[in-house]
Amino acid sequence: MKKVAVVREQFPGERRVALLPENVEKLNAAGYEVLIEEGAGEAAGIPDQLYADAGAKVTTRSGLMGADVLVQVRSLGANAVNGDQDLELVNAGQLVIGMCDPLGNAEAIEHLATVGASQIALEMVPRITRAQSMDVLSSMATIAGYRAVLHAAYQLPRMFPLNMTAAGTLQAARVFIIGAGVAGLQAAATAKRLGAVVSAYDVRPDCREQVESVGARFVELELETDDAEDAGGYAREQTEDFLMKQRAFMAEVASEHDIVITTAAIPGRQSPLLITSEAVAGMDYGSVIIDLAAERGGNCAETKADETVLVDGVTILGPTNLPAEIPYHASQMFGNNVTNLLLHLISDEGEIELDLEDDIVAGCLVSKNGEIVNERIGGILGVEVAVTQATTEPEGEDEPQQEVESNVNQEPTAEGVTEAEIELSDEDFQQDDVADSQEIPLVEEEDVEEVEEEVEEEAEEEAEEEAEEEAEDYSDVEAELQEVDDALGQFFTTEESDTIEDVDSEEEEVEEEEEYEEAEEEDDEEELAEDEEVDEDHFEYEELEDEEDALTEEDDESVYEEEYEEDEADEEEEYVEYEVEESDELEVDEESEEESEEDAEAEEESEEDAAEEYELEDYDAAADYSDDDDEPDYDFSDYEEE
């Protein structure tokens, strides 16, 4: 199984890693084993266990030797401090992939080629549609533009957004971006999200739409020229006179802003000077400049790489490795770019193919099996390179050469983009419009009639020939049709009787169906007639039922009246009997009452007699209550008289 080795970065301050665990899974699916050096992803927040869980083999540095592909963020050319330590892992026939500063340190490319290895410089991946997912420079520029705004916000003694408070109104920060490439657009978008008022400038007027799309205002210099953009859509290098006028314009605009972020970097060359010392002195006290081109001298005259300086009250930062300050997402983007490139190189058989006829490979492959194969690098080193065009023009065409939207072997420009000074002479465009056409002889006036007659004769001959050809074709078609008829005739003769019988049977079936349908129609008509009769009978039956119901109701009423009269007569007889009985009872009650009254009177009289006897005879009150006194205490005379 083929092996891909990931090295732990040796460059000071480098926290990125070339591949992430999700990239390991994709390479494993492609049939490649991934070897990870111990601790390679710790600085980016990725422990070794995550790599092991994804299917990678975590090993020591010596365990990486012998791998087919060696992947790293900074190869020898981009690690001038201790890049030689990685040479012990490189061997002949191996492919090394990483950023190697090919245009700034071409000697490192040659040094690595002497080992017999092949090398891909990620900075030289062409910016074409097919290679967008492999463009490391764009990915890292996105991180750098975002991080630059955060540094500026930290250093600025102001807040970014507009704030209206009870203590007063806080004005929004004013940010000026120089360069509308990937880093510049990302910086403009980030500053806008933080609430700043953003302006941006680029030498290419066509960038206006991109700048305005992220919410920034496009600052246009009236000195723009028509040749400010190359065939690939990138900025050309301008003349010194143009640059002097541009610097004066930059100084005027910078003095109106609180933050200036410059992004005009040219790989392999000195960065263009845009902000002079006079421009720095003209900025407000407390302003901030973030120079993303500090690695190549910077766009500001006062910039110092990887240092923060204070000049005339203006803070100037010159960071050279901002993506390493956000290592996880920078590694994620870098790893995806590398994985897409590797999968592009792997053939269906699982082998890595370095085909120089592929425009992507031709753009970024700098050496192959120990030989320099990139014309740009060969020109810097003074080595002759056999030119292999990615696309070849068909022979026999004399059309002028067209510009191709590709930066393969082009001059580098800002944002790490290469540039091609395509200078086509006037002779290249002065092609004869009728060079490939047939010459038409001139015809004099006196021969016009003869020419017309010849043309008519030729037309008639052509018409006759066409008619003959059509006749021949028609005869051929008739012959073919006859053959088909003969072949089919045999079939129909053998099957003719059966066919006739089938036809007869079909006709009989049709007749039977018609008769059946007629019978059904007659049945339907009879059923309808019967239904009508039934309906009439039903109607008469309903009328009879209504009459019977009426009669029964009258009978019921007469019966009910007779029963009611009989009930009333019975009730009257019962009532008479009840009155007789009641009168008898009343008479008996009166007699009994009279007898009871007489008895009561007799009892009262007997009681009165008894009382009188008791009072007069038995009770002597005077004797009971008398004493020895002459006069009694109580007088009973009245009582006695009664």
C-alpha positions in Angstrom: 0.0 0.0 0.0 1.2 3.5 -0.9 2.1 5.7 2.1 1.6 9.5 2.8 3.7 10.9 5.6 2.8 14.1 7.5 5.7 15.9 9.2 5.6 17.9 12.4 6.5 21.4 11.5 10.0 22.7 12.5 9.7 26.4 11.6 9.6 28.6 14.7 6.0 29.7 15.6 4.4 27.5 13.0 1.3 25.9 14.6 -0.4 24.5 11.5 -0.4 20.8 10.4 -0.6 19.6 6.8 -3.5 17.1 7.2 -6.5 16.7 9.6 -8.2 13.5 10.6 -11.0 13.9 8.1 -8.3 14.2 5.4 -6.9 10.9 6.6 -10.2 9.1 6.0 -10.4 10.3 2.4 -6.9 9.2 1.6 -7.5 5.8 3.2 -10.5 5.4 1.0 -8.3 6.1 -2.0 -6.0 3.2 -1.0 -3.3 5.2 0.8 -1.9 4.7 4.3 -1.3 7.9 6.3 1.6 8.2 8.7 1.5 11.0 11.3 4.6 12.2 13.2 3.9 12.2 17.0 2.6 15.6 18.1 2.2 16.9 14.6 -1.3 18.4 15.3 -1.0 19.3 19.0 -0.3 23.0 18.3 -3.5 23.1 16.2 -5.5 21.5 18.9 -5.6 18.0 17.4 -4.3 15.2 19.6 -2.7 12.1 18.2 -5.6 9.9 19.3 -7.9 11.7 16.8 -5.6 10.7 14.0 -5.4 7.1 15.2 -9.2 7.0 15.4 -9.4 8.2 11.8 -7.2 5.4 10.6 -3.8 7.0 10.6 -0.6 5.4 12.0 1.0 7.7 14.6 4.8 7.1 14.6 8.1 8.7 15.4 10.0 10.9 13.0 12.2 8.0 11.8 9.0 6.0 11.1 8.2 8.4 8.3 11.1 7.4 6.1 10.3 5.5 3.0 6.9 7.1 2.4 5.8 7.7 -1.2 4.6 11.2 -0.5 5.9 13.6 2.1 3.4 16.4 3.0 4.3 19.5 5.1 3.2 23.1 5.5 6.7 24.5 5.0 9.2 22.7 2.9 12.9 23.4 2.6 12.6 26.7 0.7 10.0 28.2 3.1 11.9 27.2 6.2 15.2 28.9 6.1 15.8 28.5 9.8 16.0 24.7 10.1 14.5 23.3 6.9 17.6 21.1 6.4 16.4 18.8 9.2 13.7 17.5 6.8 16.2 16.4 4.2 16.8 13.2 6.2 13.3 12.1 5.4 13.5 12.8 1.6 14.7 10.1 -0.8 14.8 9.5 -4.5 11.5 8.9 -6.3 9.6 10.5 -3.5 7.1 13.4 -4.0 7.3 16.3 -1.6 4.3 18.6 -1.3 4.4 21.9 0.6 5.0 25.7 0.4 8.6 26.2 -0.6 8.9 29.9 -1.7 9.9 28.8 -5.2 10.4 32.2 -6.7 12.1 33.7 -3.6 14.4 30.7 -2.8 14.8 28.8 -6.0 18.2 27.4 -4.7 16.3 25.3 -2.2 14.3 23.7 -5.1 17.6 22.8 -6.8 19.0 21.5 -3.6 16.0 19.2 -3.1 16.2 18.0 -6.7 19.7 16.8 -6.2 18.3 14.1 -3.9 16.3 12.8 -6.9 12.8 13.7 -5.5 9.9 15.4 -7.1 8.5 18.5 -5.6 5.2 20.5 -5.9 5.2 24.1 -4.8 1.8 24.9 -3.5 2.3 28.6 -4.0 2.3 28.0 -7.8 -1.0 26.1 -8.1 -2.7 28.0 -11.0 -5.7 30.1 -10.2 -8.1 28.5 -12.6 -11.5 27.1 -12.1 -10.4 23.5 -11.9 -7.8 24.3 -9.3 -9.9 26.5 -6.9 -10.2 23.7 -4.4 -6.4 23.3 -4.4 -5.4 27.0 -4.1 -3.5 27.2 -0.8 -2.6 30.9 -1.3 -6.3 31.9 -1.4 -7.1 29.8 1.7 -4.3 31.3 3.7 -5.1 34.8 2.5 -8.6 34.4 3.8 -7.2 33.7 7.3 -4.7 36.6 7.0 -7.3 39.2 6.0 -9.6 38.2 8.9 -6.8 38.2 11.5 -5.4 41.5 10.3 -8.6 43.3 11.2 -8.6 41.7 14.7 -5.1 43.0 15.3 -6.1 46.4 14.1 -9.2 46.4 16.4 -7.0 45.5 19.4 -4.4 48.2 18.7 -6.9 51.0 17.8 -7.8 53.2 20.8 -11.4 53.4 19.5 -14.4 51.1 19.0 -15.3 49.9 15.6 -19.1 50.4 15.5 -21.1 53.5 15.8 -22.6 53.8 19.3 -25.2 56.3 20.4 -25.2 56.4 24.2 -26.4 58.6 27.1 -22.8 59.7 27.5 -22.5 60.8 23.9 -22.2 59.4 20.3 -19.2 57.2 19.5 -18.2 57.6 15.8 -17.5 54.4 13.8 -13.9 53.6 12.9 -12.8 54.3 9.3 -10.9 51.5 7.6 -9.0 51.7 4.3 -8.0 48.5 2.5 -5.3 48.6 -0.2 -5.7 45.7 -2.6 -8.9 44.0 -3.4 -7.6 40.4 -3.6 -8.6 37.5 -1.4 -7.0 39.0 1.7 -8.2 42.5 1.0 -11.9 41.4 0.4 -11.9 39.3 3.6 -10.5 42.2 5.6 -13.1 44.5 4.2 -15.9 42.1 5.0 -14.6 41.5 8.5 -14.2 45.2 9.3 -17.7 45.9 7.9 -19.2 43.1 10.2 -17.5 44.8 13.2 -19.3 48.1 12.3 -16.6 50.1 10.7 -16.9 52.4 7.6 -14.8 50.6 5.0 -13.2 51.8 1.8 -11.0 49.8 -0.5 -8.7 50.5 -3.5 -7.3 48.4 -6.2 -5.4 49.2 -9.4 -7.9 47.2 -11.4 -11.2 49.2 -11.9 -13.1 46.0 -12.5 -12.8 45.2 -8.7 -15.4 47.8 -7.9 -18.2 45.3 -8.0 -16.3 42.9 -5.7 -15.5 45.6 -3.2 -19.1 46.9 -3.1 -20.4 43.3 -2.7 -18.9 43.1 0.8 -20.3 46.5 1.8 -17.2 48.7 1.2 -16.8 51.8 -0.8 -14.5 51.6 -3.8 -11.9 54.3 -4.0 -10.9 54.9 -7.6 -7.8 56.7 -8.8 -8.1 58.7 -11.9 -4.7 57.4 -13.1 -6.0 53.9 -13.9 -4.8 52.6 -17.2 -6.3 50.0 -19.6 -3.4 47.6 -19.1 -3.7 47.5 -15.3 -5.0 43.9 -15.6 -3.4 40.9 -17.2 -5.0 38.0 -19.1 -5.6 36.1 -15.9 -7.5 39.0 -14.3 -4.7 40.0 -11.9 -2.9 43.4 -11.5 0.1 44.2 -13.6 3.3 45.8 -12.3 3.1 49.5 -13.1 5.7 52.1 -14.1 7.6 54.2 -11.5 5.8 57.3 -12.6 2.5 55.7 -12.0 3.6 54.5 -8.6 4.7 58.0 -7.5 1.3 59.5 -8.3 -0.3 56.5 -6.6 1.7 57.1 -3.4 0.6 60.7 -3.3 -3.0 59.5 -3.7 -2.6 56.9 -1.0 -1.2 59.5 1.4 -4.2 61.7 0.9 -6.7 58.9 1.5 -4.8 57.3 4.4 -4.9 60.6 6.3 -8.7 60.4 6.4 -8.8 56.9 8.0 -8.1 55.4 11.4 -6.8 52.0 10.0 -4.9 51.1 6.9 -4.5 47.5 5.8 -2.1 46.8 2.9 -2.1 43.5 1.0 0.1 44.1 -2.1 2.7 41.2 -1.8 4.7 39.8 -4.8 6.3 36.4 -4.2 9.9 36.4 -5.0 10.1 40.2 -5.3 10.2 43.3 -3.2 6.7 44.4 -2.1 5.7 47.7 -3.8 6.0 50.8 -1.6 2.6 52.4 -1.2 2.6 54.2 2.2 5.6 56.6 2.5 6.9 58.0 5.8 5.3 61.3 4.9 2.0 59.5 4.5 2.4 58.0 8.0 3.2 61.4 9.5 -0.1 62.7 7.9 -2.3 60.2 9.7 -4.1 60.9 13.0 -2.4 60.1 16.3 -3.5 56.7 17.4 -4.0 55.3 13.9 -3.0 51.8 13.0 -1.3 50.2 9.9 -1.4 46.5 9.3 1.2 45.6 6.6 0.5 42.1 5.2 3.4 42.4 2.8 6.0 42.7 5.5 7.7 39.5 4.5 9.1 41.1 1.3 9.8 44.5 2.8 6.3 45.8 3.2 4.0 48.3 1.6 4.8 50.9 4.2 8.2 52.5 4.5 8.2 52.2 8.3 7.3 48.5 8.4 9.5 46.0 10.2 8.8 42.2 9.7 7.2 40.5 12.8 7.5 43.7 14.8 5.2 46.4 16.2 6.6 49.9 15.9 5.2 53.3 16.8 6.0 56.2 14.4 4.6 59.7 14.9 1.8 58.2 17.1 0.9 55.6 14.4 1.1 51.9 15.4 2.5 49.8 12.5 2.4 46.0 12.6 4.3 43.7 10.1 3.1 40.1 10.7 4.4 37.5 8.4 2.5 34.4 9.4 -1.0 35.3 10.4 -2.6 32.0 9.4 -0.5 30.2 12.1 -2.3 32.4 14.7 -5.6 30.6 13.8 -4.0 27.1 13.5 -7.1 24.9 13.5 -9.1 26.5 10.7 -5.9 27.3 8.8 -4.9 23.6 9.0 -8.4 22.6 7.9 -8.3 24.7 4.8 -4.7 23.7 4.0 -5.4 20.0 4.5 -8.5 20.2 2.2 -6.4 21.9 -0.5 -3.6 19.3 -0.3 -6.1 16.4 -0.2 -7.9 17.6 -3.3 -4.5 18.0 -5.1 -3.5 14.4 -4.1 -6.7 12.9 -5.2 -6.3 14.8 -8.5 -2.9 13.2 -9.0 -3.9 9.6 -8.1 -5.0 7.6 -11.1 -7.6 4.9 -11.2 -4.9 2.3 -10.6 -3.9 4.1 -7.4 -0.6 5.5 -8.8 0.5 9.1 -8.6 0.8 10.5 -12.1 2.8 13.7 -12.7 1.5 14.5 -16.2 3.0 17.8 -17.4 0.3 18.0 -20.1 -2.2 18.7 -17.2 -2.3 22.4 -16.7 -2.6 22.0 -12.9 0.5 19.8 -12.7 2.4 21.9 -15.1 1.8 25.0 -13.0 2.9 23.7 -9.6 5.4 20.9 -10.3 8.8 22.4 -10.0 11.0 19.3 -10.2 10.4 15.7 -11.3 12.7 12.9 -10.3 15.6 15.3 -9.7 15.1 17.5 -12.8 13.8 21.0 -12.9 10.7 21.0 -15.0 9.3 24.4 -14.4 10.4 27.1 -16.9 10.1 29.9 -14.4 12.3 28.2 -11.9 14.7 27.1 -14.6 15.0 30.7 -15.7 15.9 31.8 -12.2 18.5 29.0 -11.8 19.9 29.3 -15.3 18.8 25.8 -16.2 17.4 24.9 -19.6 14.0 23.3 -19.3 12.2 21.3 -22.0 9.0 23.2 -22.4 5.9 20.9 -22.3 2.8 22.8 -23.2 -0.3 21.7 -21.2 -2.4 22.4 -24.3 -1.2 22.2 -27.9 -2.6 24.1 -30.8 -3.8 22.0 -33.8 -1.5 22.1 -36.8 -2.3 24.2 -39.9 -4.1 27.1 -38.0 -2.8 30.6 -38.7 -5.2 32.4 -36.3 -3.7 34.8 -33.8 -2.8 33.4 -30.4 -5.5 34.0 -27.8 -4.9 34.8 -24.2 -5.7 31.9 -21.8 -7.1 32.5 -18.3 -4.3 30.7 -16.6 -1.3 31.9 -14.7 1.0 29.0 -15.5 4.5 30.2 -15.7 3.4 33.8 -15.4 4.9 36.7 -13.5 3.8 36.7 -9.8 1.7 39.7 -8.7 0.0 40.7 -5.5 -1.6 38.0 -3.3 0.9 35.5 -4.7 -0.6 35.5 -8.1 1.6 35.1 -11.1 1.7 37.6 -14.0 2.4 37.2 -17.7 3.5 40.2 -19.7 2.0 39.0 -23.0 3.4 41.3 -25.6 2.1 40.5 -29.0 3.6 42.4 -31.9 1.4 44.1 -34.6 2.6 41.5 -37.0 0.9 38.7 -34.9 -2.4 40.4 -35.5 -1.9 41.4 -39.1 -3.0 38.2 -40.6 -4.4 38.0 -44.1 -8.1 37.5 -43.9 -8.2 35.5 -47.1 -4.9 33.6 -46.6 -6.7 30.3 -46.3 -9.4 31.0 -48.8 -9.4 30.1 -52.5 -8.5 32.8 -55.0 -11.4 33.7 -57.3 -10.4 34.7 -60.9 -11.8 38.0 -62.2 -14.3 37.8 -65.1 -14.5 40.5 -67.7 -17.9 42.0 -68.7 -17.9 40.6 -72.3 -17.6 37.0 -70.9 -20.5 37.4 -68.5 -23.0 35.7 -70.8 -20.7 32.8 -71.5 -20.1 32.4 -67.8 -23.9 32.4 -67.1 -24.5 29.8 -69.8 -21.8 27.6 -68.4 -23.2 28.0 -64.9 -26.7 27.0 -66.2 -25.3 24.0 -68.1 -23.5 22.9 -65.0 -26.7 23.3 -63.0 -28.7 21.3 -65.5 -26.0 18.5 -65.6 -26.0 18.4 -61.8 -29.8 18.2 -61.8 -29.8 15.3 -64.3 -27.1 13.5 -62.3 -29.2 14.0 -59.1 -32.3 12.7 -60.9 -30.4 9.6 -62.1 -29.0 9.0 -58.7 -32.5 9.3 -57.2 -33.9 6.9 -59.8 -31.1 4.4 -59.1 -31.8 4.8 -55.4 -35.5 4.3 -56.0 -34.9 1.2 -58.1 -32.7 -0.2 -55.4 -35.4 0.5 -52.8 -38.0 -1.2 -55.0 -35.8 -4.3 -55.3 -35.4 -4.4 -51.6 -39.1 -4.1 -51.1 -39.7 -6.8 -53.6 -37.4 -9.1 -51.7 -39.2 -8.3 -48.6 -42.6 -9.0 -50.2 -41.3 -12.4 -51.5 -40.0 -13.3 -48.1 -43.3 -12.3 -46.5 -45.3 -14.0 -49.3 -44.1 -17.4 -48.2 -45.2 -16.7 -44.7 -48.6 -15.5 -45.7 -49.3 -18.5 -48.1 -48.6 -21.0 -45.3 -50.6 -19.1 -42.8 -53.3 -17.8 -45.2 -56.0 -20.3 -44.3 -55.5 -19.9 -40.6 -55.6 -16.1 -41.1 -58.9 -16.3 -43.0 -60.4 -18.6 -40.4 -59.2 -16.2 -37.7 -60.8 -13.3 -39.6 -64.1 -15.3 -40.0 -64.1 -16.2 -36.4 -63.5 -12.5 -35.5 -66.4 -11.5 -37.7 -68.7 -14.1 -36.1 -67.6 -12.8 -32.7 -68.4 -9.3 -33.7 -71.9 -10.4 -35.0 -72.5 -12.3 -31.7 -71.5 -9.2 -29.7 -73.9 -7.0 -31.8 -76.7 -9.5 -31.3 -76.0 -9.7 -27.6 -76.0 -5.9 -27.3 -79.3 -5.7 -29.2 -80.8 -8.4 -26.9 -79.6 -6.4 -23.9 -81.2 -3.3 -25.2 -84.5 -5.1 -25.7 -84.3 -6.5 -22.2 -83.6 -3.0 -20.9 -86.6 -1.7 -22.6 -88.8 -4.5 -21.2 -87.4 -3.8 -17.8 -88.2 -0.2 -18.1 -91.8 -0.9 -19.1 -92.2 -3.3 -16.2 -90.8 -0.7 -13.9 -93.3 1.8 -15.2 -96.2 -0.6 -14.6 -94.9 -1.4 -11.2 -94.7 2.2 -10.4 -98.3 2.7 -11.5 -99.5 -0.2 -9.4 -97.5 1.0 -6.5 -99.1 4.4 -6.9 -102.6 2.9 -6.9 -101.7 0.7 -3.9 -100.5 3.8 -2.0 -103.9 5.5 -2.7 -105.8 2.4 -1.4 -103.6 2.4 1.7 -104.4 6.0 2.3 -108.2 5.3 2.0 -108.0 2.4 4.3 -106.1 4.4 6.8 -108.8 7.1 6.6 -111.5 4.5 7.2 -109.7 2.9 10.1 -109.3 6.3 11.6 -113.1 7.0 11.4 -113.9 3.6 12.9 -111.5 4.1 15.6 -113.0 7.5 16.5 -116.6 6.0 16.7 -115.5 3.1 18.8 -113.6 5.5 21.0 -116.8 7.7 21.4 -118.9 4.6 22.4 -116.4 3.5 24.9 -116.2 6.9 26.3 -120.0 7.1 26.7 -120.1 3.7 28.5 -117.3 4.8 30.8 -119.2 8.0 31.7 -122.4 6.0 32.5 -120.5 3.6 34.7 -118.9 6.5 36.5 -122.3 8.2 37.1 -123.8 4.9 38.6 -120.8 4.6 40.8 -121.1 8.2 41.9 -124.8 7.7 42.8 -124.0 4.6 44.8 -121.2 6.6 46.5 -123.7 9.4 47.4 -126.2 6.9 48.9 -123.6 5.3 51.0 -122.2 8.6 52.1 -125.7 9.8 53.2 -126.2 6.6 55.2 -122.9 7.1 56.8 -123.8 10.7 57.7 -127.0 9.7 59.4 -125.3 7.0 61.4 -122.7 9.5 62.4 -125.3 12.0 63.5 -127.1 9.5 65.7 -124.0 8.3 67.3 -123.0 11.9 68.0 -126.4 12.6 69.7 -126.1 9.5 71.9 -122.6 10.5 72.9 -123.8 14.0 73.8 -126.6 12.6 76.0 -124.1 10.3 77.7 -121.8 13.2 78.3 -124.5 15.3 79.8 -125.6 12.5 82.1 -122.0 12.0 83.2 -121.7 15.7 83.9 -124.9 15.8 86.0 -123.8 12.8 88.1 -120.4 14.4 88.7 -122.1 17.7 89.8 -124.3 15.8 92.2 -121.4 14.0 93.7 -119.5 17.2 94.1 -122.3 18.9 95.9 -122.6 16.0 98.2 -119.0 16.1 99.0 -118.9 19.8 99.6 -121.9 19.9 101.8 -121.6 16.7 103.7 -118.1 15.6 103.9 -116.0 18.8 103.9 -116.2 21.1 106.9 -113.9 24.0 106.3 -114.7 25.8 109.5 -113.9 22.9 111.7 -110.6 22.2 109.9 -109.3 25.8 110.1 -110.8 26.8 113.5 -108.7 27.6 116.6 -109.2 28.8 120.1 -109.7 32.5 119.2 -113.1 34.0 119.2 -113.0 35.0 115.6 -111.8 32.7 112.8 -109.0 33.8 110.5 -111.1 33.0 107.4 -114.7 33.7 106.5 -116.4 30.8 104.8 -120.0 32.1 104.9 -120.2 32.9 101.3 -118.9 29.5 100.3 -121.3 27.7 102.6 -124.3 29.5 101.2 -123.4 28.4 97.8 
